[in-house]
Amino acid sequence: MKNIDSTSHVTGKSIYLDDIPILQGTLYGAVLDSPIGHGEVVAIDYSEALAMDGVAYILTHEDIPGENQIGGIIPDEELFAEKEVHFQGQPIALILAESEHIAFEARKLVKMKFTEKEVITDPREARAKGRLIIPPRTFSLGNTAAAWAQCAHIFEGTAQTNGQEHLYIETQGAYAVPMENGHIRLSSSTQGPTQVQRTAARVLGVGMHRIEVDVVRLGGGFGGKEDQATPWGVMAALGAFVLNQPIKVVLHRLDDMRMTGKRHPYSSDYKIGLSEELKIIAYEATFHQNAGASADLSPAVMERTLFHATNSYFVPNVEVTAYSCKTNLPPNTAFRGFGGPQGMFVIEAALAHAARELGVEKCILQKKNLLKNGDSFPYGQIADGVGLSQIWEDLEAKFDLKAVEARVQEFNAQHEDRKKGFSLMPVTFGISFTKTPMNQARALVHIYSDGSVGVSTGAVEMGQGVNTKMLQIAAQMFSLNPSRVKLESTNTTRVANTSPSAASATSDLNGKALQKACQALQERLKNCAARHWGVTSADISLKEERIWVKGKATDMSWDQLVDMAFLARIALTENGHYATPIIHFDKTIEKGHPFAYHVFGLALTEVTLDCIRGTYEFDSVKIVHDFGKSMNTAVDTGQIEGGLVQGIGWMTMEELSYDQAGKLRSNSLSTYKIPDIYAVPGEILIEAFETEGTEMAILKSKAVGEPPLMYGMGAFFAIESALRAFNPDFESTYDAPFTPEKVLMGLYQSSQP
Amino acid sequence: MIEFILNDRKIATDQPSGALLLDFVRYEKRLTGTKIGCREGDCGACTVLIGSWQNGQMKYEQVTSCLTALGNVHGRHVVTIEGLNMEGMTPVQQAMVDESGTQCGFCTVGFVVSLTAYCLQPTAPSPQHAIAAIDGNICRCTGYKAIGRAAQKITEALAGKDVAQPVDWLVERNFIPTYFQLIPDRLKAIRPRKQKQPTGIVLGGGTDLYVQKHDELAHRELEVMADRPEWRYVRMEGGFCRLGGGTTVSDIATSDIFQKHFPRLGDHLKLVSSSPIRNISTLAGNFVNASPIGDLTAFFLALDAKITLTEEKQNRSIFLKDFYKGYKELDKKAGEIITEISFHIPSPNSHFNFEKVSKRTHLDIASVNTAALITLREGIIQQAHISAGGIGPIPTYLHKSCAFLQGKPLSPKTIQSANDVLQAEISPISDVRGTKEYKRLMLRQLFYAHFIGLFPGEISLKGLLEEE
């Protein structure tokens, strides 16, 4: 089935936040933010702005009836700064005016005075000064201290990955409408409607039942609207609450880039030891996560770094420690992969380093150390359903790895100005929220008396195709034509206490809740039909909108059965609830079984470097991916191609840059570049790794949102290999992204003008 | 009064000429299919078609409506997605659906509009043209492979397109609604606007001014290019090529004169912004914004072009290389505008090349760019004009390097020595586009690249590196 939104998308009829018709009396908000990285507020003079024609009000912390607090995991973040600002772009006030233009003009008239304080942007400096968001955490297995003695080769080094701007093309926004009795109806471009609701209630000092949050769809999220859609939603709600007028807040692109957090930059140290046979004996790493000025989701992101620190390899002795370092940057947040990629990069760098010094191809080290069934992850879960070795062999055969190697060597021997390189990038990614209580979902299904169906779940559609998958489930369970089923907006009054659409788990959690609701309704209808035909419900089946009895079609249609059930006063509404079984994790010992299952895959990346200019093009990326049994190959292929290219962007051209004062230098689309159509690999081939899938995945169709992003890391190591073909003395500092600048400087490390 | 046709409706509005087309269609006319992504021409979510009657034919081009002044669409046909929608889906829309070319959908309309612009081009369809048409559209879900497959399908559906009458051909096949056929007559009924009193700001395409001064310009009257068609031309006079200040980059790209004298023109201009920007950005605007990394500035500096500055019918002519006095400081009086650019057509012994490197190869601002025009006779460099951007406060004509090369034999040694001269006459700084060390190295490499590319028999990278 094609994405159910595709027709409205291509005709421009899909409704996003900024397309919602505006009610009379709507005021528009412009967020006033801190121009400095750290300091105490001395005075803020709003008088000129307030005097401007068309300005209605300026909301500050003084207007907050409840708590001035929006921190989700840790209460360490104010909605509006009171006494102190901690990063450039931190919200201080919301200017409300009759038009967006007036609000933005008035913002220029506010005069602010601060006493500036020390700005820290480097996570290692923050750690040295004891500025941590939470105490460090360590995952360990075996005994590394004792293991070093058994190692024939030991390599140490550092690795860095920069942050990544989400750059959802639809910027952050919210529209709040006051209802009677102080209730607020809030449309928000958020991945986490409940988080917006909970936080708005806290700031307004009211019960959650007074805030209704509704989400139709997002113009991209990628993690950037998991927690960071909240402030704008809460500001709009607060404005509507205080002024009893509708309030619209949509961030301009530069404001969005300046004010919101991004993928966490990491600076890490590694030490890896191998045996004579090139088996990894021990691995240690220290991760310095640049959390920004407050916690946001950083503790959870940091945790996933630890979970994925050994990527797809079995290492008997592991000790990995992570520090969440508090700096004066916007609070960094979720981004596809959620800390996992940052952890994986370090062990890939360590292996590349080892391969270089040992004079072997990196892929030989990788292949020798692949994780197998029965191996223990450092966090205690025993690997199960691992397909890595088989995937590796599949890739070697299907894409003729030997021929690729030969072709690259031949090309490099023949060309002076251009060099090719390749890399292999295995991925093992755990599926489930690592915070166990979040692994629950609900779905509400109405069968209307005419036989049509309405489905509400906690899932937010943001391009990942989750609504399409939900519709497939409902249509299939009832054996209905998909046109008879409508996917409703995600709304906190229909489905409450939702987890955000994140962690690749949205389809699994909400789909299984939906299955349960459909199952219950199906049973009731079958019982009703069984009474009518005088048979048992096991004799009844639903096929193509018709009732079958004992394997034979009857003349009773689905619509007639529904009508009959309605007249018989049978409930045609059901709420399904699902909680992932099996999973658990004990933080006190850092052991457990946190993931329902893992997704596996392998990518082969080929690149060609222009050694005159330092630029590069990716010839191809060939992937063997573990889909389980894909329930929608069109949607899943889109997730893989898209995730891959987003990962390549992170590893190559996307260069986030702050100056020492904490000012964002890559502050617009003209200074922060993401892949365009010419930047994608010439060829992307995806082969399915055939498995039975897992019962833990919806319809055995494994989660696919995040894992493909990490295939993009192959880009870094492919470039490194091509660069070394030109300059064999090149020593990588494993500092991603590998921009054309770093490539050129690497090509001519010893011969600059 | 600004008058134009928006989809199939005649519009007459009192909005100021500096108001943005994007705001007008979305907020005045509630045509919400056109999206806001960045408001600086870098994402393409707001792409619309602009049709104008040119040389007896409707010419449709995709533009970014976020940078298009309402005054610049006077007398034109503006088409948003709503103006393309019909009862069923168009082949462009259908291909995007069939190939799963849409994920979150926010960028999708921009792609559909750009691909429709591709269909409307009066040229034979090709996969390269299809991809080139969407070079200004960014998809963050990165569904580019699927979009590429859709573009391929569309190209197949265009087989046999009547390039002389694309509108009729496309109407017959439901690519565009039938009302398109009546547009020429309706446009002819709109009279040119009376030229207003000088407003102090002349706006070309707006592709830079609206990025720099959006708040200042979007609510006021401006003098706009659409009112001055006489400033848009490319013609030969004697041995000279003359271009009006309002000539767009796309005008240059499609000019017979340029195509004849610059065989690799397509490759060069492909590196300059994107299709929707090239369709509106003007030569005069590129020069006068004085960006030290302006691509066309580098291009025309190497042609040793002259510019004509005009104020109240008073003209004076100077070399482009003398126009730049310091960072964003020009030899230009406040009231003067660039009305003409001219350059001597290169001789058959002259060889032209343009190089640019940026973080992203396309639709990006250069870290370093450079152009070269080398005249070679019997192995001796008769003359060299070489420019560079990104290595100093102004777009730079490399006087000393050019002088050094003159009269020298073409050899690796000459080029290496010239690089020493070049390195001494540049002063790059470190910024978001690269460190100064990188820019120095990059310019050396691009300087080498001119010679490697132009004289592959004589000069190679290996030769240039080995003899150091």
Interface residues (C-beta under 8 A of the other chain):
Chain A: K2 N3 D5 S6 T7 S8 H9 V10 T11 G12 K13 S14 I15 Y16 D18 D19 P21 H101 F104 E105 H166 L167 Y168 I169 E170 T171 R217 L218 G219 G220 G221 F222 H252 R253 E416 D417 M462 G463 Q464 G465 C611 I612 R613 G614 T615 A634 V635 T637 G638 E641 G642 G643 L644 V645 Q646 G649 M653 E655 S657 R665 S666 S668 L669 S670 T671 K673 I674 P675 D676 I677 Y678 A679 V680 I684 T739 P740 E741 L744 M745 Y748 S751 Q752 P753
Chain B: R30 T32 G33 T34 K35 I36 G37 C38 R39 E40 D42 C43 A45 T80 I81 E82 N85 M89 V92 Q93 M96 V97 D98 S100 T102 Q103 C104 G105 F106 C107 T108 V109 V112 I131 I134 D135 N137 I138 C139 R140 C141 T142 G143 Y144 K145 A146 I147 G148 V211 D215 A218 H219 E355 V357 S358 K359 R360 T361 H362 L363 D364 I365 S367 N419 Q423 D431 V432 R433 G434 T435 E437 Y438 R440 L441 M442 R444 Q445 L446 Y448 A449 I452 S460 L461 K462 L465 E468
